[in-house]
């Protein structure tokens, strides 16, 4: 296993740089928020570099300052700051975890309205793999069409997913985090891990 990070990875976008076998440079979308900032600390403690993308919608000035101090990097918070990811061929793989129904819809319909969706679009310019770890309450209803679009597009790979809770949330689906590493490894080999539906 090349990635030794647990639970926290389910809540951020992760971009793994080319030298991932020895060292990772991880880009976290939403890293100035509660879960993202804790993820940054875990990654730093594991010896990796962290760069954060955040639109500041779920953070305060104090947390932004503290996260920048902890990571030693300025937070990227604009489309213009993340756009060079693709043209500069900076990455081998990008992981969107969790990918909400809203994020899936934006990706499926090429809506680039923030730094996270721009990071994906820029990364895809170089025909690089994007791993989708879906988590949405309407995956078996309204979001189904957009999920289908991405399943049929080149360079998108899904972490296997299942119905979240068939009794209380019958349309909700969520990725299984135990498959995240295997999905990344398969995506780097340009293969979709099977089965997708658990």
Secondary structure, 3 states (H helix, E strand, C coil): CCCCCCHHHHHEEEEEECCCCCCCEEEEECCCCHHHHHHHHHHHHCCCEEEEECCCCCCCHHHHHHHHHHHCCCCECCHHHHCHHHHCCCEEEEEEEEECHHHHHHHHCCCCCCHHHHHHHHHHCCCCEEEEEEEECCCCCCCHHHHHHHHCCCCEEECCEEEEECCCEEEEEEECHHHHHHHHHHHHCCCCCCCCEC
